Amino acid sequence: MSIDGAELARVRTAFKGVPSVREVKMFGGMAFMVNGHMTVAVSTRGLLVRVGRDEHDQALKQPGTRAMEMRGRVMIGYVYVHPVPTEARTVHSWVQSALHHNRTLPPKKNDRAREAAPKKRTATKRRPRR
């Protein structure tokens, strides 16, 4: 199963007018980064929303939500909404919650430079041939 183009379109529409939005393949789907921080992601598991530690419990009270787990560990501040909402205003509301948290985070320095710059290889010691 793959992510639906309509789901991505609804999320892209919700980010309209937000500066510094970048799409990155992540979490088996498409993540939307703002100022270098993952804000929302769309995948077959649903809509992953980074609401922050303070809003985590409140977000879990919403219908269709569950906490994100990685390797059996609950990731506080991240919730899945499954299925991805079909109403644009609901998606917009989740994106706004994520953006509210994103505004509390400092922008990552040189986010675009890191993306564009080639990765440097670290030197490794060679073993002498025998």
N, C-alpha and C positions, 0 to 999 in steps of 0.2 A: 504494500500500500504506500502511495506517495502523498505528499501534501498537495492540496487542491490549489489551483491557481486563483480561485475566487477568495480563498482564505488569505493568501498573500496579498491580494489586491485590497481587501478590507483593512489589513494591517498597514499597508503602504499609505492608504488614504488617511488613516488615523494619524500617521506621522507627517502628513502634509503641512508644510510651513515650519517644521522643526529643523533648526540648523544642525549641522554636524551629524546627520544620520548616515550610517554606513551599513550595508548588508553583508553578512559573512556566513558562510556555511558552517554550522555548528550544531551540536546536539542532535544530529541526524535530521536537521532541517535548515531553516534560515533564521539567523539571529539578526536583530536590529540593534546596532551599537550607537550610542550617543555619547559624545566626548570620550570615546574609548571604552565605555562600560556597556556590557550586555544589558539591555533594557527589557526586550521582549524577544521570544523565539517562537517560531511556528514549526511544528513537526507532527508526525503521525500520533504522538502521545498527547497532543493538544497544544494549547497556547501557554507557553512558559512565561510567567510575569515576575519580574524582580520588584517586589513591593517593599523590601527592606525589613529589617528585624522588628521595628516598631509596629508595622501594619500586618505582620504575618498572621497573627491569630484572627484578626478581623477579616482578613481576606479569605481565610479558611471557612468562615461562616457563610460565604456566598455559595449558591448552588453550583454543583459541578466542579468544585475545586478540591484539590488534594495537595499535600506537601510534596515537594520534589525530593526524591531520594537518590543518592549515589552510593553504590556499594553498601546498601543497607543503612546508610546514615542520612537522617533528615537534614536537608539544607535549609536552615532558617532564613527566611527572607525571600524565598522562591516558591511560587505556587504554580501548579498546572491547572488550567481550565480545560476540561474535556467534556464534550467535544469543543472545538474552536467555535465561539459564538457565531451565529449566522447573521445577527443584527449588527449593522454598522455602529450604532450608538453604544452597544455593549462592548464591542471591540475598542471603540474610542475611549470608553470609560476605563477599561483595563490599561490601555496605553497611557492615559493620563495619570493613573495611579503609579505606573512604573516611572513616568517622567518626573512625578513629584519626588520620588525617592532619588532619582538620578540627579536632581538639582542639589541634593545634599552631599554629593560626592565631588571631590576635586577632579577636574579634568586630567586625564592622563597626559603627561608631557610627550610631545613628539609622536602622537598616535599615528598620524599619517606617514611620518618619516620612517617609523618602524615597519609599517606595512610595505612601503615602497623600496626600502633599502634591502639589498641582498644580505642573507645571513652570512656572518663571518664564520669560517671554519676555525676551530681551535687546533693549535698544533699538538700533535701527539708525539711522544717519544718513540722512536723506532728502536726495535730490538736489534742488536747486532746479529748478523748472519753467522751461522756456525757451519 
